[in-house]
Each structure stands twice: as structure tokens, then as C-alpha cells.
């Protein structure tokens, strides 16, 4: 069989299979990441409880409104490393506490 006599590759089906596989891999990675972030938030909240601080207390000490703390603890607002360092100092926890 020569090149001309080979059946054409169905590009749409090939792309569809590839696309579905890629999509499912991305969704699985996102779910895994989401679960890890939820564990992080749980530890952040637990550290606040152990420090015997309210969200209002934390907000005052970090010069932020209580809503800022609430949104972080509900997962509506993400925490960057600089903010995490401030939380860790306030809660008297090492950074490793939040990521292990």
C-alpha cells in the first residue's frame, strides 16, 4: 500500500480522544490540588483556634478586616507566601506546619 492508498486519519476523532484524555488529566490534577488546598485551609483555621484568636483578633493584628480572614478560611481568597509567613508568626507555628 502506498501513501495515497492509506486510509486518511480522522483528525477530529484523534483530537477528540487526545482532548478528552488531556481534559480528564487536568481535572484530576485540579481536584488533587483543591484537596491539598482544603487541607491547608483546615490547618490555617486550626492554628488560629490553637492560638485562641478570633477572626476579628487576627484581622486587627494583621491590619485587615475580619472579612479578609473569613474569605481566606472559606477558600474564597488564596494566601501567598508572604501572607502565610505573617499568619505563621501570629499563630506561633513554623511554615512547615501548614504544608505537611
C-alpha positions as CSV (number, residue, x, y, z in Angstrom):
1,X,0.0,0.0,0.0
2,X,1.4,3.4,-0.9
3,X,0.8,6.6,0.9
4,X,-2.0,7.6,-1.4
5,X,-3.9,4.3,-0.7
6,X,-3.7,4.5,3.1
7,X,-7.0,5.5,4.8
8,X,-7.0,9.1,6.0
9,X,-6.5,9.7,9.7
10,X,-9.7,11.0,11.2
11,X,-8.2,14.2,12.7
12,X,-11.4,15.1,14.6
13,X,-11.6,11.7,16.3
14,X,-7.8,11.7,17.1
15,X,-8.1,15.2,18.5
16,X,-11.3,14.3,20.4
17,X,-9.6,11.3,22.1
18,X,-6.5,13.4,22.9
19,X,-8.6,16.3,24.1
20,X,-10.7,14.2,26.4
21,X,-7.7,12.5,27.9
22,X,-6.0,15.8,28.4
23,X,-9.2,17.3,29.9
24,X,-9.5,14.4,32.4
25,X,-5.9,14.7,33.4
26,X,-6.3,18.4,34.0
27,X,-9.5,17.9,36.0
28,X,-7.8,15.2,38.1
29,X,-4.9,17.4,38.8
30,X,-7.2,20.3,39.8
31,X,-9.1,18.0,42.1
32,X,-5.9,16.9,43.8
33,X,-4.7,20.5,44.1
34,X,-8.1,21.6,45.5
35,X,-8.0,18.8,48.1
36,X,-4.5,19.8,49.2
37,X,-5.6,23.5,49.5
38,X,-8.6,22.5,51.6
39,X,-6.2,20.6,54.0
40,X,-4.1,23.8,54.1
41,X,-7.1,25.9,55.0
42,X,-8.1,23.5,57.7
43,X,-4.6,23.7,59.2
44,X,-4.7,27.5,59.0
45,X,-8.0,27.6,60.8
46,X,-6.8,25.0,63.4
47,X,-3.7,27.2,64.1
48,X,-6.0,30.2,64.7
49,X,-8.1,28.1,67.2
50,X,-5.0,26.8,68.9
51,X,-3.7,30.4,69.2
52,X,-7.1,31.2,70.8
53,X,-7.7,34.1,68.4
54,X,-10.9,35.1,66.6
55,X,-11.1,36.2,63.0
56,X,-11.5,39.8,64.4
57,X,-8.4,39.4,66.5
58,X,-6.4,38.2,63.6
59,X,-7.7,41.0,61.3
60,X,-6.7,43.6,63.9
61,X,-3.2,42.2,64.3
62,X,-2.7,41.9,60.5
63,X,-4.4,45.3,59.9
64,X,-7.0,43.7,57.7
65,X,-10.8,43.5,58.0
66,X,-12.4,40.4,59.5
67,X,-13.9,39.6,56.1
68,X,-10.3,39.1,54.7
69,X,-9.7,36.3,57.3
70,X,-13.1,34.8,56.6
71,X,-12.6,34.7,52.9
72,X,-9.3,33.0,53.3
73,X,-10.7,30.4,55.7
74,X,-13.6,29.7,53.3
75,X,-11.2,29.3,50.4
76,X,-12.6,32.3,48.5
77,X,-9.3,34.1,48.7
78,X,-5.9,32.5,48.3
79,X,-2.9,33.0,50.5
80,X,0.5,33.9,49.1
81,X,3.8,33.0,50.8
82,X,4.2,36.5,52.4
83,X,0.8,36.3,53.9
84,X,1.4,32.8,55.1
85,X,4.6,33.9,56.9
86,X,2.5,36.6,58.7
87,X,-0.1,34.0,59.8
88,X,2.7,31.6,60.9
89,X,4.3,34.3,63.1
90,X,1.0,35.3,64.6
91,X,0.0,31.7,65.3
92,X,3.5,30.8,66.5
93,X,3.8,27.9,64.0
94,X,6.6,27.0,61.7
95,X,5.8,27.3,58.0
96,X,6.1,23.5,57.7
97,X,3.1,23.1,59.9
98,X,0.8,24.4,57.1
99,X,2.3,22.5,54.2
100,X,2.8,19.0,55.7
